[in-house]
Amino acid sequence: MLLQAVFAIYKNEGEAVKITVLAENTSSGELPCEHGLSLYIETGAHRLLFDSGQSGLFADNAKALGIDLSGADIAVLSHGHYDHGGGLLKFLELNDHAKIYMSKYAFGQHYNGTEKYIGLAPELKKSGRIVFTDGITRIADGLLLDSGENMETVLELGSFGLNMLLDGEFLPDDFRHEHYLIIEENGRRILISGCSHRGINNIEAHFKPDVLIGGFHLSKLAPGKMLSDIAKMLDSYDTDYYSCHCTGVEQYDFMKNIMRRLKYLSTGMTVIL
């Protein structure tokens, strides 16, 4: 069994929240990686799979890390893209009971441009274990899914070429299929976001969590004034940030010089909150 790199430890009274990166674009050591995201989350009462990457790699890495996915009691899909939900069929093979929570819009027709389909596998619909959400859904004590309804736009960056096919017409994706996991434990609010497609600054301004973990969807934004403004705006909040996946390594390195509480999570890392 591989040793996990414990990225950060915050000492709190009571049970800690432990988050292990099963798949991400980069690796902290021996484990293989892929473009995508998968996190295994342990709270005081629950074991959750948050996203599943684009393949079965998350499951292979979980086994290498000594994590038994059959024991997960909840699965969450952050949004309807293949690099977050591609491994869910594998998860269903390994786990015979956990419900998979996803937005009611998750099976929409999602594209990069107009040629590359980046949505979910249609056969996933047949599993019988999917729970569709809309708005705010409390899935357990201390666990909330929130689509960020009425989220104000404090900064507009557009869809970066990602589209949805709606009524036969390609339109810029409005990311109605994205929602966010909020963990309430030890008097803190931890927000987990898959890609933050609706704008990391808009999400931060709306939720103002104590901790924000996930991709910032900035990899297509070249370092410069706009990225500097984004980093300064995020740094003005009293939030600890753990970035990954679609943030972009070059963009992270640039923002790290501006933000006081920004860290990066790679495959194989663990953060304890």
C-alpha positions in Angstrom: 0.0 0.0 0.0 1.3 3.4 -0.9 1.9 6.0 1.7 -0.4 9.1 1.4 1.1 12.6 1.4 -0.8 14.5 4.0 -0.9 18.0 2.5 -2.2 20.0 5.4 -3.6 19.5 8.9 -5.9 21.8 10.8 -6.5 20.7 14.3 -10.2 21.1 15.4 -12.2 19.7 18.2 -14.3 16.7 17.4 -14.1 14.6 14.2 -11.9 15.9 11.3 -12.8 16.0 7.7 -10.3 14.0 5.6 -10.2 14.5 1.8 -8.0 12.2 -0.4 -7.4 13.0 -4.1 -8.0 9.8 -6.1 -7.5 11.4 -9.5 -6.4 14.8 -10.8 -4.4 16.2 -13.6 -1.1 15.9 -11.7 0.5 13.4 -9.3 2.2 13.9 -6.0 4.3 10.8 -6.4 3.9 7.2 -7.6 0.2 7.2 -8.5 -0.8 7.7 -12.1 -3.0 10.7 -13.0 -5.4 11.9 -15.7 -7.3 15.0 -16.8 -10.3 14.9 -14.4 -11.1 14.9 -10.7 -12.1 12.4 -8.0 -12.1 12.9 -4.3 -12.8 10.6 -1.4 -14.2 12.4 1.6 -14.5 11.1 5.1 -16.5 13.1 7.7 -17.4 12.1 11.2 -20.5 10.2 9.9 -20.1 9.6 6.2 -17.8 8.3 3.4 -18.3 10.0 0.1 -17.1 9.7 -3.4 -17.1 13.2 -5.0 -16.7 12.8 -8.8 -15.0 9.8 -10.4 -12.6 11.2 -13.0 -12.9 10.1 -16.7 -12.0 6.4 -16.2 -11.6 3.6 -13.7 -8.2 5.2 -12.6 -9.8 6.6 -9.4 -10.7 3.1 -8.3 -7.2 1.7 -9.0 -5.7 4.6 -7.0 -8.1 4.1 -4.2 -7.0 0.4 -3.9 -3.4 1.4 -3.9 -4.1 3.9 -1.1 -6.0 1.3 1.0 -9.4 2.9 0.4 -12.4 0.6 0.2 -14.9 2.2 -2.2 -17.5 -0.4 -1.3 -17.8 1.3 2.0 -18.8 4.7 0.6 -22.4 5.5 1.5 -22.8 8.5 -0.8 -21.6 9.6 -4.2 -21.8 13.1 -5.7 -21.4 14.2 -9.3 -20.5 17.9 -9.4 -21.6 18.4 -13.0 -22.3 16.5 -16.2 -18.9 16.3 -17.8 -17.1 13.1 -18.7 -13.9 14.0 -16.8 -15.9 14.0 -13.6 -18.5 11.3 -14.2 -16.7 8.9 -16.5 -15.8 6.5 -13.7 -19.3 6.2 -12.2 -20.1 2.9 -14.0 -17.0 1.5 -12.4 -18.1 2.8 -9.0 -21.5 1.1 -9.4 -19.7 -2.2 -10.0 -17.6 -1.8 -6.8 -20.4 -0.4 -4.5 -23.8 -1.9 -4.3 -25.7 0.6 -2.2 -24.6 4.2 -2.4 -26.9 6.6 -4.2 -25.4 9.0 -6.7 -26.6 12.6 -6.4 -26.4 14.8 -9.5 -28.3 17.8 -10.9 -31.4 17.1 -12.8 -29.7 18.7 -15.8 -26.6 16.5 -15.6 -27.5 14.4 -18.7 -27.8 17.5 -20.9 -25.9 17.6 -24.2 -22.6 19.1 -23.3 -19.9 20.0 -25.9 -16.5 21.5 -26.2 -17.1 23.6 -29.2 -19.6 21.9 -31.5 -17.8 18.7 -32.4 -16.5 17.1 -29.1 -19.2 15.7 -26.9 -18.1 15.9 -23.2 -21.2 14.7 -21.5 -22.1 11.6 -19.5 -22.5 8.0 -20.8 -26.2 7.5 -21.5 -26.2 4.0 -20.0 -25.5 5.5 -16.6 -29.2 6.5 -16.5 -30.2 2.9 -16.2 -28.5 2.3 -12.8 -31.6 3.0 -10.7 -29.4 4.6 -8.0 -29.3 8.2 -9.2 -31.0 10.9 -7.2 -31.6 14.1 -9.2 -31.3 17.3 -7.4 -32.5 20.9 -8.0 -31.7 24.0 -6.0 -30.8 23.1 -2.4 -30.8 19.4 -1.3 -29.8 18.3 2.2 -28.5 14.7 1.6 -27.6 14.1 5.3 -26.9 15.9 8.5 -24.0 18.3 7.7 -24.1 17.6 4.0 -25.8 19.9 1.6 -25.9 20.2 -2.2 -26.5 23.7 -3.5 -26.8 24.8 -7.1 -26.2 28.4 -6.2 -29.6 29.7 -7.3 -29.7 33.5 -7.5 -25.9 33.6 -7.5 -24.8 37.2 -8.5 -22.2 37.7 -11.2 -19.4 39.7 -9.7 -17.1 38.7 -12.6 -18.1 37.4 -16.0 -15.6 35.2 -17.8 -17.9 33.4 -20.2 -18.0 29.7 -21.0 -14.5 29.3 -22.5 -15.9 27.6 -25.6 -18.0 25.1 -23.7 -21.5 24.7 -25.1 -24.8 23.0 -24.6 -27.1 21.7 -27.3 -30.5 22.9 -26.5 -33.5 22.4 -28.8 -31.2 21.7 -31.7 -29.1 24.9 -31.2 -25.6 25.2 -29.7 -25.5 27.9 -27.0 -22.8 28.9 -24.5 -23.3 26.5 -21.5 -24.9 28.3 -18.6 -23.8 25.4 -16.3 -27.2 24.8 -14.9 -25.9 21.2 -14.3 -23.4 22.3 -11.7 -23.9 22.1 -8.0 -21.6 22.3 -5.0 -21.2 20.1 -1.9 -21.2 21.9 1.4 -19.9 20.1 4.5 -20.8 21.6 7.8 -18.6 20.1 10.6 -16.9 21.5 13.7 -18.5 24.9 13.1 -16.9 25.3 9.7 -18.3 25.3 6.2 -16.2 23.4 3.6 -17.3 23.9 0.0 -16.3 21.3 -2.7 -16.5 22.4 -6.3 -15.7 20.2 -9.3 -14.8 22.9 -11.8 -16.4 26.2 -10.7 -17.7 26.8 -14.2 -20.0 29.5 -13.0 -17.0 31.6 -11.9 -14.8 30.9 -8.9 -15.2 34.6 -7.8 -19.0 34.4 -8.1 -19.0 31.1 -6.1 -16.8 32.5 -3.4 -18.8 35.8 -3.1 -22.1 33.8 -2.9 -21.1 31.1 -0.4 -18.2 32.7 1.6 -17.0 29.3 2.9 -14.3 28.7 5.5 -12.6 26.3 3.0 -13.0 26.0 -0.7 -11.7 22.9 -2.6 -11.8 22.3 -6.3 -10.9 23.4 -9.8 -11.1 27.1 -10.6 -11.6 26.7 -14.4 -8.9 29.2 -15.2 -6.5 27.1 -17.3 -7.4 28.9 -20.5 -6.8 32.3 -19.0 -3.2 33.5 -19.6 -1.4 35.0 -16.5 -1.8 38.7 -16.6 -4.0 41.5 -15.2 -7.3 39.6 -15.3 -5.9 36.6 -13.5 -4.2 39.0 -11.0 -7.5 40.7 -10.3 -9.2 37.3 -9.8 -6.5 36.3 -7.3 -6.7 39.6 -5.4 -10.5 39.3 -5.2 -10.3 35.8 -3.8 -7.6 36.8 -1.4 -9.9 39.5 0.1 -12.0 36.7 1.7 -11.2 34.8 4.8 -11.2 31.5 3.0 -8.5 28.8 2.7 -8.3 27.6 -0.9 -7.2 24.2 -2.2 -7.0 24.3 -6.0 -6.6 21.5 -8.6 -7.7 20.1 -12.0 -8.9 22.9 -14.3 -7.2 25.8 -12.5 -4.0 25.2 -14.5 -0.6 24.7 -13.1 0.8 27.9 -14.7 -2.2 29.8 -13.5 -1.8 28.4 -10.0 1.9 29.4 -9.8 0.9 32.9 -10.8 -1.9 33.2 -8.3 0.2 31.6 -5.5 2.4 34.7 -5.6 -0.7 36.9 -4.9 -2.8 34.8 -2.6 -1.9 34.1 1.1 -4.0 30.9 1.6 -3.8 29.0 -1.7 -2.5 25.5 -2.0 -2.6 22.8 -4.8 -3.9 19.3 -4.5 -2.5 16.5 -6.7 -3.4 12.8 -7.1 -2.4 10.9 -3.9 -2.5 13.9 -1.6 -4.7 14.1 1.6 -5.9 17.2 3.4 -7.3 17.0 6.9 -9.5 19.8 8.0 
